[in-house]
């Protein structure tokens, strides 16, 4: 969905939150990892992604609307659509979680034929 000046503040916040979530997932970041990088709480990320944010961001949107630059937010966080391969991989469902790499607890020994003592 394109961000336009005719949208309510709540609709713009929801759209920005959804875009942020898609971008976070495309970078394979968990909410906790993004929160740590940004220096905010995980709950802040959760609230932003769901469109529940405080008055400061709403004020920012009102300023953007008054200056007629609200549509420029599309340039900051564009609405990316999943690639056809992503749609096939996830069977048409939108990605909901980031994955974490699982590293073994113990370093693996190189494989041998068992002839060495």
Order of alpha helices (4+ residues) and beta strands (2+ residues): alpha-alpha-alpha-alpha-alpha-alpha
